Amino acid sequence: MASGDELIKYITERFVTYMDTPREVRRQEKGKVKEPWTKKWFGMIPFSVSLWKDDIKTRRSGKKHKQSQG
């Protein structure tokens, strides 16, 4: 566990870094689109599971399913 002094030092460093960056740069950073946390932590697995789940729903609903030709 971090001691109180280390915590104060960390918070102070973060605050000073924040205040030193120009406002325009902070706004640009804030406006950027972040990658989803599921992709960051688990890679492509959640994406592939969602595709698989959507495929199952499509088949169960009776809609025509596109099959790859090859």
mmJSON file of the N, C-alpha and C atoms, coordinates in Angstrom:
{"data_MODEL":{"atom_site":{
"group_PDB":["ATOM","ATOM","ATOM","ATOM","ATOM","ATOM","ATOM","ATOM","ATOM","ATOM","ATOM","ATOM","ATOM","ATOM","ATOM","ATOM","ATOM","ATOM","ATOM","ATOM","ATOM","ATOM","ATOM","ATOM","ATOM","ATOM","ATOM","ATOM","ATOM","ATOM","ATOM","ATOM","ATOM","ATOM","ATOM","ATOM","ATOM","ATOM","ATOM","ATOM","ATOM","ATOM","ATOM","ATOM","ATOM","ATOM","ATOM","ATOM","ATOM","ATOM","ATOM","ATOM","ATOM","ATOM","ATOM","ATOM","ATOM","ATOM","ATOM","ATOM","ATOM","ATOM","ATOM","ATOM","ATOM","ATOM","ATOM","ATOM","ATOM","ATOM","ATOM","ATOM","ATOM","ATOM","ATOM","ATOM","ATOM","ATOM","ATOM","ATOM","ATOM","ATOM","ATOM","ATOM","ATOM","ATOM","ATOM","ATOM","ATOM","ATOM","ATOM","ATOM","ATOM","ATOM","ATOM","ATOM","ATOM","ATOM","ATOM","ATOM","ATOM","ATOM","ATOM","ATOM","ATOM","ATOM","ATOM","ATOM","ATOM","ATOM","ATOM","ATOM","ATOM","ATOM","ATOM","ATOM","ATOM","ATOM","ATOM","ATOM","ATOM","ATOM","ATOM","ATOM","ATOM","ATOM","ATOM","ATOM","ATOM","ATOM","ATOM","ATOM","ATOM","ATOM","ATOM","ATOM","ATOM","ATOM","ATOM","ATOM","ATOM","ATOM","ATOM","ATOM","ATOM","ATOM","ATOM","ATOM","ATOM","ATOM","ATOM","ATOM","ATOM","ATOM","ATOM","ATOM","ATOM","ATOM","ATOM","ATOM","ATOM","ATOM","ATOM","ATOM","ATOM","ATOM","ATOM","ATOM","ATOM","ATOM","ATOM","ATOM","ATOM","ATOM","ATOM","ATOM","ATOM","ATOM","ATOM","ATOM","ATOM","ATOM","ATOM","ATOM","ATOM","ATOM","ATOM","ATOM","ATOM","ATOM","ATOM","ATOM","ATOM","ATOM","ATOM","ATOM","ATOM","ATOM","ATOM","ATOM","ATOM","ATOM","ATOM","ATOM","ATOM","ATOM","ATOM","ATOM","ATOM","ATOM"],
"id":[1,2,3,4,5,6,7,8,9,10,11,12,13,14,15,16,17,18,19,20,21,22,23,24,25,26,27,28,29,30,31,32,33,34,35,36,37,38,39,40,41,42,43,44,45,46,47,48,49,50,51,52,53,54,55,56,57,58,59,60,61,62,63,64,65,66,67,68,69,70,71,72,73,74,75,76,77,78,79,80,81,82,83,84,85,86,87,88,89,90,91,92,93,94,95,96,97,98,99,100,101,102,103,104,105,106,107,108,109,110,111,112,113,114,115,116,117,118,119,120,121,122,123,124,125,126,127,128,129,130,131,132,133,134,135,136,137,138,139,140,141,142,143,144,145,146,147,148,149,150,151,152,153,154,155,156,157,158,159,160,161,162,163,164,165,166,167,168,169,170,171,172,173,174,175,176,177,178,179,180,181,182,183,184,185,186,187,188,189,190,191,192,193,194,195,196,197,198,199,200,201,202,203,204,205,206,207,208,209,210],
"type_symbol":["N","C","C","N","C","C","N","C","C","N","C","C","N","C","C","N","C","C","N","C","C","N","C","C","N","C","C","N","C","C","N","C","C","N","C","C","N","C","C","N","C","C","N","C","C","N","C","C","N","C","C","N","C","C","N","C","C","N","C","C","N","C","C","N","C","C","N","C","C","N","C","C","N","C","C","N","C","C","N","C","C","N","C","C","N","C","C","N","C","C","N","C","C","N","C","C","N","C","C","N","C","C","N","C","C","N","C","C","N","C","C","N","C","C","N","C","C","N","C","C","N","C","C","N","C","C","N","C","C","N","C","C","N","C","C","N","C","C","N","C","C","N","C","C","N","C","C","N","C","C","N","C","C","N","C","C","N","C","C","N","C","C","N","C","C","N","C","C","N","C","C","N","C","C","N","C","C","N","C","C","N","C","C","N","C","C","N","C","C","N","C","C","N","C","C","N","C","C","N","C","C","N","C","C","N","C","C","N","C","C"],
"label_atom_id":["N","CA","C","N","CA","C","N","CA","C","N","CA","C","N","CA","C","N","CA","C","N","CA","C","N","CA","C","N","CA","C","N","CA","C","N","CA","C","N","CA","C","N","CA","C","N","CA","C","N","CA","C","N","CA","C","N","CA","C","N","CA","C","N","CA","C","N","CA","C","N","CA","C","N","CA","C","N","CA","C","N","CA","C","N","CA","C","N","CA","C","N","CA","C","N","CA","C","N","CA","C","N","CA","C","N","CA","C","N","CA","C","N","CA","C","N","CA","C","N","CA","C","N","CA","C","N","CA","C","N","CA","C","N","CA","C","N","CA","C","N","CA","C","N","CA","C","N","CA","C","N","CA","C","N","CA","C","N","CA","C","N","CA","C","N","CA","C","N","CA","C","N","CA","C","N","CA","C","N","CA","C","N","CA","C","N","CA","C","N","CA","C","N","CA","C","N","CA","C","N","CA","C","N","CA","C","N","CA","C","N","CA","C","N","CA","C","N","CA","C","N","CA","C","N","CA","C","N","CA","C","N","CA","C","N","CA","C","N","CA","C","N","CA","C"],
"label_alt_id":[null,null,null,null,null,null,null,null,null,null,null,null,null,null,null,null,null,null,null,null,null,null,null,null,null,null,null,null,null,null,null,null,null,null,null,null,null,null,null,null,null,null,null,null,null,null,null,null,null,null,null,null,null,null,null,null,null,null,null,null,null,null,null,null,null,null,null,null,null,null,null,null,null,null,null,null,null,null,null,null,null,null,null,null,null,null,null,null,null,null,null,null,null,null,null,null,null,null,null,null,null,null,null,null,null,null,null,null,null,null,null,null,null,null,null,null,null,null,null,null,null,null,null,null,null,null,null,null,null,null,null,null,null,null,null,null,null,null,null,null,null,null,null,null,null,null,null,null,null,null,null,null,null,null,null,null,null,null,null,null,null,null,null,null,null,null,null,null,null,null,null,null,null,null,null,null,null,null,null,null,null,null,null,null,null,null,null,null,null,null,null,null,null,null,null,null,null,null,null,null,null,null,null,null,null,null,null,null,null,null],
"label_comp_id":["MET","MET","MET","ALA","ALA","ALA","SER","SER","SER","GLY","GLY","GLY","ASP","ASP","ASP","GLU","GLU","GLU","LEU","LEU","LEU","ILE","ILE","ILE","LYS","LYS","LYS","TYR","TYR","TYR","ILE","ILE","ILE","THR","THR","THR","GLU","GLU","GLU","ARG","ARG","ARG","PHE","PHE","PHE","VAL","VAL","VAL","THR","THR","THR","TYR","TYR","TYR","MET","MET","MET","ASP","ASP","ASP","THR","THR","THR","PRO","PRO","PRO","ARG","ARG","ARG","GLU","GLU","GLU","VAL","VAL","VAL","ARG","ARG","ARG","ARG","ARG","ARG","GLN","GLN","GLN","GLU","GLU","GLU","LYS","LYS","LYS","GLY","GLY","GLY","LYS","LYS","LYS","VAL","VAL","VAL","LYS","LYS","LYS","GLU","GLU","GLU","PRO","PRO","PRO","TRP","TRP","TRP","THR","THR","THR","LYS","LYS","LYS","LYS","LYS","LYS","TRP","TRP","TRP","PHE","PHE","PHE","GLY","GLY","GLY","MET","MET","MET","ILE","ILE","ILE","PRO","PRO","PRO","PHE","PHE","PHE","SER","SER","SER","VAL","VAL","VAL","SER","SER","SER","LEU","LEU","LEU","TRP","TRP","TRP","LYS","LYS","LYS","ASP","ASP","ASP","ASP","ASP","ASP","ILE","ILE","ILE","LYS","LYS","LYS","THR","THR","THR","ARG","ARG","ARG","ARG","ARG","ARG","SER","SER","SER","GLY","GLY","GLY","LYS","LYS","LYS","LYS","LYS","LYS","HIS","HIS","HIS","LYS","LYS","LYS","GLN","GLN","GLN","SER","SER","SER","GLN","GLN","GLN","GLY","GLY","GLY"],
"label_asym_id":["A","A","A","A","A","A","A","A","A","A","A","A","A","A","A","A","A","A","A","A","A","A","A","A","A","A","A","A","A","A","A","A","A","A","A","A","A","A","A","A","A","A","A","A","A","A","A","A","A","A","A","A","A","A","A","A","A","A","A","A","A","A","A","A","A","A","A","A","A","A","A","A","A","A","A","A","A","A","A","A","A","A","A","A","A","A","A","A","A","A","A","A","A","A","A","A","A","A","A","A","A","A","A","A","A","A","A","A","A","A","A","A","A","A","A","A","A","A","A","A","A","A","A","A","A","A","A","A","A","A","A","A","A","A","A","A","A","A","A","A","A","A","A","A","A","A","A","A","A","A","A","A","A","A","A","A","A","A","A","A","A","A","A","A","A","A","A","A","A","A","A","A","A","A","A","A","A","A","A","A","A","A","A","A","A","A","A","A","A","A","A","A","A","A","A","A","A","A","A","A","A","A","A","A","A","A","A","A","A","A"],
"label_entity_id":["1","1","1","1","1","1","1","1","1","1","1","1","1","1","1","1","1","1","1","1","1","1","1","1","1","1","1","1","1","1","1","1","1","1","1","1","1","1","1","1","1","1","1","1","1","1","1","1","1","1","1","1","1","1","1","1","1","1","1","1","1","1","1","1","1","1","1","1","1","1","1","1","1","1","1","1","1","1","1","1","1","1","1","1","1","1","1","1","1","1","1","1","1","1","1","1","1","1","1","1","1","1","1","1","1","1","1","1","1","1","1","1","1","1","1","1","1","1","1","1","1","1","1","1","1","1","1","1","1","1","1","1","1","1","1","1","1","1","1","1","1","1","1","1","1","1","1","1","1","1","1","1","1","1","1","1","1","1","1","1","1","1","1","1","1","1","1","1","1","1","1","1","1","1","1","1","1","1","1","1","1","1","1","1","1","1","1","1","1","1","1","1","1","1","1","1","1","1","1","1","1","1","1","1","1","1","1","1","1","1"],
"label_seq_id":[1,1,1,2,2,2,3,3,3,4,4,4,5,5,5,6,6,6,7,7,7,8,8,8,9,9,9,10,10,10,11,11,11,12,12,12,13,13,13,14,14,14,15,15,15,16,16,16,17,17,17,18,18,18,19,19,19,20,20,20,21,21,21,22,22,22,23,23,23,24,24,24,25,25,25,26,26,26,27,27,27,28,28,28,29,29,29,30,30,30,31,31,31,32,32,32,33,33,33,34,34,34,35,35,35,36,36,36,37,37,37,38,38,38,39,39,39,40,40,40,41,41,41,42,42,42,43,43,43,44,44,44,45,45,45,46,46,46,47,47,47,48,48,48,49,49,49,50,50,50,51,51,51,52,52,52,53,53,53,54,54,54,55,55,55,56,56,56,57,57,57,58,58,58,59,59,59,60,60,60,61,61,61,62,62,62,63,63,63,64,64,64,65,65,65,66,66,66,67,67,67,68,68,68,69,69,69,70,70,70],
"pdbx_PDB_ins_code":[null,null,null,null,null,null,null,null,null,null,null,null,null,null,null,null,null,null,null,null,null,null,null,null,null,null,null,null,null,null,null,null,null,null,null,null,null,null,null,null,null,null,null,null,null,null,null,null,null,null,null,null,null,null,null,null,null,null,null,null,null,null,null,null,null,null,null,null,null,null,null,null,null,null,null,null,null,null,null,null,null,null,null,null,null,null,null,null,null,null,null,null,null,null,null,null,null,null,null,null,null,null,null,null,null,null,null,null,null,null,null,null,null,null,null,null,null,null,null,null,null,null,null,null,null,null,null,null,null,null,null,null,null,null,null,null,null,null,null,null,null,null,null,null,null,null,null,null,null,null,null,null,null,null,null,null,null,null,null,null,null,null,null,null,null,null,null,null,null,null,null,null,null,null,null,null,null,null,null,null,null,null,null,null,null,null,null,null,null,null,null,null,null,null,null,null,null,null,null,null,null,null,null,null,null,null,null,null,null,null],
"Cartn_x":[0.845,0.0,0.884,0.523,1.316,1.129,2.207,2.111,1.457,1.096,0.431,1.292,2.607,3.515,3.593,3.637,3.702,2.42,1.308,0.029,-0.051,0.368,0.378,1.298,2.468,3.423,2.816,2.162,1.552,0.45,-0.421,-1.519,-0.975,0.061,0.663,1.276,1.986,2.585,1.51,0.425,-0.66,-1.293,-1.49,-2.098,-1.198,0.099,1.042,1.12,1.16,1.182,-0.075,-1.205,-2.47,-2.449,-1.98,-1.979,-0.946,0.133,1.17,0.766,-0.151,-0.565,-1.533,-1.4,-2.299,-3.753,-4.662,-6.085,-6.505,-5.95,-6.325,-5.928,-4.75,-4.287,-5.187,-5.567,-6.454,-7.8,-8.315,-9.601,-9.505,-8.379,-8.199,-8.128,-7.413,-7.304,-8.669,-9.446,-10.76,-11.71,-11.545,-12.433,-12.124,-10.967,-10.605,-11.532,-11.784,-12.61,-11.734,-12.18,-11.424,-11.847,-10.912,-11.28,-12.053,-13.003,-13.798,-12.923,-13.298,-12.489,-12.47,-13.535,-13.538,-12.465,-12.282,-11.251,-9.865,-9.729,-8.438,-8.015,-8.957,-8.627,-8.617,-9.493,-9.662,-9.393,-9.02,-8.696,-9.929,-9.838,-10.916,-11.954,-11.76,-12.692,-14.111,-14.319,-15.692,-16.343,-15.555,-16.088,-16.555,-15.744,-16.116,-17.327,-17.42,-18.58,-19.839,-19.734,-20.912,-21.353,-20.404,-20.769,-21.467,-20.947,-21.523,-22.933,-23.112,-24.412,-25.425,-25.015,-25.909,-26.296,-25.356,-25.624,-26.675,-26.559,-27.526,-28.913,-28.982,-30.266,-30.906,-30.092,-30.6,-31.166,-30.497,-30.97,-32.255,-32.371,-33.56,-34.783,-34.56,-35.694,-36.298,-35.639,-36.169,-35.788,-34.979,-34.535,-33.544,-33.461,-32.494,-31.094,-30.245,-28.871,-27.943,-27.066,-26.085,-25.007,-24.788,-23.705,-22.607,-21.378,-20.257,-20.157,-19.911,-19.768,-18.299,-17.89,-16.477,-16.067],
"Cartn_y":[-1.18,0.0,1.235,2.209,3.433,4.283,4.904,5.781,7.098,7.888,9.157,10.112,10.116,11.013,10.661,9.366,8.937,9.312,9.176,9.518,11.013,11.832,13.286,13.648,13.003,13.274,12.914,11.753,11.305,12.273,12.638,13.548,14.899,15.381,16.667,16.613,15.528,15.375,15.37,14.644,14.588,15.964,16.682,18.005,18.985,18.96,19.875,19.563,18.283,17.89,18.39,18.242,18.708,20.213,20.953,22.413,22.925,22.169,22.593,22.408,21.494,21.285,22.391,22.881,23.94,23.452,24.367,24.044,23.381,23.846,23.273,21.798,21.474,20.084,19.216,19.724,18.965,18.719,19.712,19.541,18.534,18.55,17.574,16.167,15.997,14.68,14.2,15.105,14.754,14.363,14.989,14.738,13.473,12.874,11.662,10.512,9.655,8.483,7.414,6.939,5.914,4.535,3.585,2.229,1.621,0.754,0.162,-0.615,-0.588,-1.264,-2.765,-3.321,-4.764,-5.151,-4.32,-4.607,-4.406,-3.396,-3.118,-4.266,-4.816,-5.855,-7.257,-7.517,-8.884,-9.065,-8.023,-8.15,-8.353,-9.253,-9.466,-10.479,-11.076,-12.101,-11.551,-10.406,-9.904,-9.59,-9.082,-8.78,-10.055,-11.103,-12.348,-12.987,-12.88,-13.423,-12.654,-11.336,-10.552,-10.899,-11.113,-11.531,-12.884,-13.8,-15.133,-15.049,-14.217,-14.059,-13.463,-12.463,-11.859,-12.864,-13.719,-14.744,-15.728,-16.115,-17.04,-16.392,-15.119,-14.413,-14.348,-14.073,-13.968,-15.304,-16.374,-17.693,-18.073,-17.736,-18.091,-17.275,-16.06,-15.205,-15.589,-16.456,-16.92,-16.066,-15.076,-14.239,-15.018,-14.612,-15.263,-14.921,-15.908,-15.741,-15.821,-14.863,-14.862,-15.889,-16.786,-17.742,-17.384,-17.533,-17.222,-18.295,-17.845,-18.775,-18.954,-20.164,-20.324,-21.677],
"Cartn_z":[0.0,0.0,0.0,-0.764,-0.87,0.382,0.786,1.952,1.541,2.533,2.265,1.47,1.755,1.04,-0.446,-0.735,-2.134,-2.877,-2.193,-2.801,-3.101,-2.156,-2.356,-3.517,-3.581,-4.655,-6.015,-6.097,-7.344,-7.795,-6.87,-7.211,-7.654,-6.963,-7.323,-8.716,-9.027,-10.36,-11.438,-11.2,-12.185,-12.386,-11.299,-11.37,-12.112,-11.809,-12.466,-13.958,-14.306,-15.719,-16.425,-15.774,-16.343,-16.559,-15.575,-15.667,-16.674,-16.896,-17.834,-19.292,-19.563,-20.949,-21.359,-22.577,-23.046,-23.127,-22.998,-22.999,-24.31,-25.424,-26.721,-26.806,-26.288,-26.318,-25.442,-24.284,-23.391,-24.054,-24.76,-25.443,-26.578,-27.299,-28.379,-27.809,-26.71,-26.083,-25.589,-25.052,-24.532,-25.66,-26.824,-27.948,-28.726,-28.489,-29.219,-28.834,-29.816,-29.571,-28.924,-27.787,-27.07,-27.555,-27.528,-27.873,-26.703,-26.987,-25.914,-24.931,-23.666,-22.653,-22.873,-23.467,-23.705,-24.714,-25.729,-26.726,-26.129,-25.291,-24.672,-23.76,-23.016,-22.043,-22.645,-23.601,-24.086,-25.574,-26.284,-27.698,-28.558,-29.51,-30.474,-29.995,-28.844,-28.361,-28.19,-27.526,-27.397,-28.742,-29.679,-31.008,-31.696,-31.632,-32.296,-31.618,-30.3,-29.591,-29.98,-30.108,-30.496,-31.914,-32.821,-34.18,-34.156,-33.366,-33.254,-32.677,-31.644,-31.0,-31.976,-32.743,-33.726,-34.809,-35.187,-36.187,-35.672,-34.419,-33.819,-33.765,-33.377,-33.323,-34.699,-35.719,-37.081,-37.542,-37.237,-37.648,-36.925,-35.661,-34.883,-35.291,-35.741,-36.099,-37.448,-38.197,-39.463,-40.646,-40.443,-41.552,-42.396,-43.647,-44.523,-44.066,-44.048,-43.591,-44.791,-44.906,-45.993,-45.685,-46.603,-46.441,-47.415,-46.955,-47.838,-48.91,-50.121,-51.226,-51.52,-51.667,-51.92,-52.302],
"occupancy":[1.0,1.0,1.0,1.0,1.0,1.0,1.0,1.0,1.0,1.0,1.0,1.0,1.0,1.0,1.0,1.0,1.0,1.0,1.0,1.0,1.0,1.0,1.0,1.0,1.0,1.0,1.0,1.0,1.0,1.0,1.0,1.0,1.0,1.0,1.0,1.0,1.0,1.0,1.0,1.0,1.0,1.0,1.0,1.0,1.0,1.0,1.0,1.0,1.0,1.0,1.0,1.0,1.0,1.0,1.0,1.0,1.0,1.0,1.0,1.0,1.0,1.0,1.0,1.0,1.0,1.0,1.0,1.0,1.0,1.0,1.0,1.0,1.0,1.0,1.0,1.0,1.0,1.0,1.0,1.0,1.0,1.0,1.0,1.0,1.0,1.0,1.0,1.0,1.0,1.0,1.0,1.0,1.0,1.0,1.0,1.0,1.0,1.0,1.0,1.0,1.0,1.0,1.0,1.0,1.0,1.0,1.0,1.0,1.0,1.0,1.0,1.0,1.0,1.0,1.0,1.0,1.0,1.0,1.0,1.0,1.0,1.0,1.0,1.0,1.0,1.0,1.0,1.0,1.0,1.0,1.0,1.0,1.0,1.0,1.0,1.0,1.0,1.0,1.0,1.0,1.0,1.0,1.0,1.0,1.0,1.0,1.0,1.0,1.0,1.0,1.0,1.0,1.0,1.0,1.0,1.0,1.0,1.0,1.0,1.0,1.0,1.0,1.0,1.0,1.0,1.0,1.0,1.0,1.0,1.0,1.0,1.0,1.0,1.0,1.0,1.0,1.0,1.0,1.0,1.0,1.0,1.0,1.0,1.0,1.0,1.0,1.0,1.0,1.0,1.0,1.0,1.0,1.0,1.0,1.0,1.0,1.0,1.0,1.0,1.0,1.0,1.0,1.0,1.0,1.0,1.0,1.0,1.0,1.0,1.0],
"B_iso_or_equiv":[0.0,0.0,0.0,0.0,0.0,0.0,0.0,0.0,0.0,0.0,0.0,0.0,0.0,0.0,0.0,0.0,0.0,0.0,0.0,0.0,0.0,0.0,0.0,0.0,0.0,0.0,0.0,0.0,0.0,0.0,0.0,0.0,0.0,0.0,0.0,0.0,0.0,0.0,0.0,0.0,0.0,0.0,0.0,0.0,0.0,0.0,0.0,0.0,0.0,0.0,0.0,0.0,0.0,0.0,0.0,0.0,0.0,0.0,0.0,0.0,0.0,0.0,0.0,0.0,0.0,0.0,0.0,0.0,0.0,0.0,0.0,0.0,0.0,0.0,0.0,0.0,0.0,0.0,0.0,0.0,0.0,0.0,0.0,0.0,0.0,0.0,0.0,0.0,0.0,0.0,0.0,0.0,0.0,0.0,0.0,0.0,0.0,0.0,0.0,0.0,0.0,0.0,0.0,0.0,0.0,0.0,0.0,0.0,0.0,0.0,0.0,0.0,0.0,0.0,0.0,0.0,0.0,0.0,0.0,0.0,0.0,0.0,0.0,0.0,0.0,0.0,0.0,0.0,0.0,0.0,0.0,0.0,0.0,0.0,0.0,0.0,0.0,0.0,0.0,0.0,0.0,0.0,0.0,0.0,0.0,0.0,0.0,0.0,0.0,0.0,0.0,0.0,0.0,0.0,0.0,0.0,0.0,0.0,0.0,0.0,0.0,0.0,0.0,0.0,0.0,0.0,0.0,0.0,0.0,0.0,0.0,0.0,0.0,0.0,0.0,0.0,0.0,0.0,0.0,0.0,0.0,0.0,0.0,0.0,0.0,0.0,0.0,0.0,0.0,0.0,0.0,0.0,0.0,0.0,0.0,0.0,0.0,0.0,0.0,0.0,0.0,0.0,0.0,0.0,0.0,0.0,0.0,0.0,0.0,0.0],
"pdbx_formal_charge":[null,null,null,null,null,null,null,null,null,null,null,null,null,null,null,null,null,null,null,null,null,null,null,null,null,null,null,null,null,null,null,null,null,null,null,null,null,null,null,null,null,null,null,null,null,null,null,null,null,null,null,null,null,null,null,null,null,null,null,null,null,null,null,null,null,null,null,null,null,null,null,null,null,null,null,null,null,null,null,null,null,null,null,null,null,null,null,null,null,null,null,null,null,null,null,null,null,null,null,null,null,null,null,null,null,null,null,null,null,null,null,null,null,null,null,null,null,null,null,null,null,null,null,null,null,null,null,null,null,null,null,null,null,null,null,null,null,null,null,null,null,null,null,null,null,null,null,null,null,null,null,null,null,null,null,null,null,null,null,null,null,null,null,null,null,null,null,null,null,null,null,null,null,null,null,null,null,null,null,null,null,null,null,null,null,null,null,null,null,null,null,null,null,null,null,null,null,null,null,null,null,null,null,null,null,null,null,null,null,null],
"auth_seq_id":[1,1,1,2,2,2,3,3,3,4,4,4,5,5,5,6,6,6,7,7,7,8,8,8,9,9,9,10,10,10,11,11,11,12,12,12,13,13,13,14,14,14,15,15,15,16,16,16,17,17,17,18,18,18,19,19,19,20,20,20,21,21,21,22,22,22,23,23,23,24,24,24,25,25,25,26,26,26,27,27,27,28,28,28,29,29,29,30,30,30,31,31,31,32,32,32,33,33,33,34,34,34,35,35,35,36,36,36,37,37,37,38,38,38,39,39,39,40,40,40,41,41,41,42,42,42,43,43,43,44,44,44,45,45,45,46,46,46,47,47,47,48,48,48,49,49,49,50,50,50,51,51,51,52,52,52,53,53,53,54,54,54,55,55,55,56,56,56,57,57,57,58,58,58,59,59,59,60,60,60,61,61,61,62,62,62,63,63,63,64,64,64,65,65,65,66,66,66,67,67,67,68,68,68,69,69,69,70,70,70],
"auth_comp_id":["MET","MET","MET","ALA","ALA","ALA","SER","SER","SER","GLY","GLY","GLY","ASP","ASP","ASP","GLU","GLU","GLU","LEU","LEU","LEU","ILE","ILE","ILE","LYS","LYS","LYS","TYR","TYR","TYR","ILE","ILE","ILE","THR","THR","THR","GLU","GLU","GLU","ARG","ARG","ARG","PHE","PHE","PHE","VAL","VAL","VAL","THR","THR","THR","TYR","TYR","TYR","MET","MET","MET","ASP","ASP","ASP","THR","THR","THR","PRO","PRO","PRO","ARG","ARG","ARG","GLU","GLU","GLU","VAL","VAL","VAL","ARG","ARG","ARG","ARG","ARG","ARG","GLN","GLN","GLN","GLU","GLU","GLU","LYS","LYS","LYS","GLY","GLY","GLY","LYS","LYS","LYS","VAL","VAL","VAL","LYS","LYS","LYS","GLU","GLU","GLU","PRO","PRO","PRO","TRP","TRP","TRP","THR","THR","THR","LYS","LYS","LYS","LYS","LYS","LYS","TRP","TRP","TRP","PHE","PHE","PHE","GLY","GLY","GLY","MET","MET","MET","ILE","ILE","ILE","PRO","PRO","PRO","PHE","PHE","PHE","SER","SER","SER","VAL","VAL","VAL","SER","SER","SER","LEU","LEU","LEU","TRP","TRP","TRP","LYS","LYS","LYS","ASP","ASP","ASP","ASP","ASP","ASP","ILE","ILE","ILE","LYS","LYS","LYS","THR","THR","THR","ARG","ARG","ARG","ARG","ARG","ARG","SER","SER","SER","GLY","GLY","GLY","LYS","LYS","LYS","LYS","LYS","LYS","HIS","HIS","HIS","LYS","LYS","LYS","GLN","GLN","GLN","SER","SER","SER","GLN","GLN","GLN","GLY","GLY","GLY"],
"auth_asym_id":["A","A","A","A","A","A","A","A","A","A","A","A","A","A","A","A","A","A","A","A","A","A","A","A","A","A","A","A","A","A","A","A","A","A","A","A","A","A","A","A","A","A","A","A","A","A","A","A","A","A","A","A","A","A","A","A","A","A","A","A","A","A","A","A","A","A","A","A","A","A","A","A","A","A","A","A","A","A","A","A","A","A","A","A","A","A","A","A","A","A","A","A","A","A","A","A","A","A","A","A","A","A","A","A","A","A","A","A","A","A","A","A","A","A","A","A","A","A","A","A","A","A","A","A","A","A","A","A","A","A","A","A","A","A","A","A","A","A","A","A","A","A","A","A","A","A","A","A","A","A","A","A","A","A","A","A","A","A","A","A","A","A","A","A","A","A","A","A","A","A","A","A","A","A","A","A","A","A","A","A","A","A","A","A","A","A","A","A","A","A","A","A","A","A","A","A","A","A","A","A","A","A","A","A","A","A","A","A","A","A"],
"auth_atom_id":["N","CA","C","N","CA","C","N","CA","C","N","CA","C","N","CA","C","N","CA","C","N","CA","C","N","CA","C","N","CA","C","N","CA","C","N","CA","C","N","CA","C","N","CA","C","N","CA","C","N","CA","C","N","CA","C","N","CA","C","N","CA","C","N","CA","C","N","CA","C","N","CA","C","N","CA","C","N","CA","C","N","CA","C","N","CA","C","N","CA","C","N","CA","C","N","CA","C","N","CA","C","N","CA","C","N","CA","C","N","CA","C","N","CA","C","N","CA","C","N","CA","C","N","CA","C","N","CA","C","N","CA","C","N","CA","C","N","CA","C","N","CA","C","N","CA","C","N","CA","C","N","CA","C","N","CA","C","N","CA","C","N","CA","C","N","CA","C","N","CA","C","N","CA","C","N","CA","C","N","CA","C","N","CA","C","N","CA","C","N","CA","C","N","CA","C","N","CA","C","N","CA","C","N","CA","C","N","CA","C","N","CA","C","N","CA","C","N","CA","C","N","CA","C","N","CA","C","N","CA","C","N","CA","C","N","CA","C","N","CA","C","N","CA","C"],
"pdbx_PDB_model_num":[1,1,1,1,1,1,1,1,1,1,1,1,1,1,1,1,1,1,1,1,1,1,1,1,1,1,1,1,1,1,1,1,1,1,1,1,1,1,1,1,1,1,1,1,1,1,1,1,1,1,1,1,1,1,1,1,1,1,1,1,1,1,1,1,1,1,1,1,1,1,1,1,1,1,1,1,1,1,1,1,1,1,1,1,1,1,1,1,1,1,1,1,1,1,1,1,1,1,1,1,1,1,1,1,1,1,1,1,1,1,1,1,1,1,1,1,1,1,1,1,1,1,1,1,1,1,1,1,1,1,1,1,1,1,1,1,1,1,1,1,1,1,1,1,1,1,1,1,1,1,1,1,1,1,1,1,1,1,1,1,1,1,1,1,1,1,1,1,1,1,1,1,1,1,1,1,1,1,1,1,1,1,1,1,1,1,1,1,1,1,1,1,1,1,1,1,1,1,1,1,1,1,1,1,1,1,1,1,1,1]
}}}
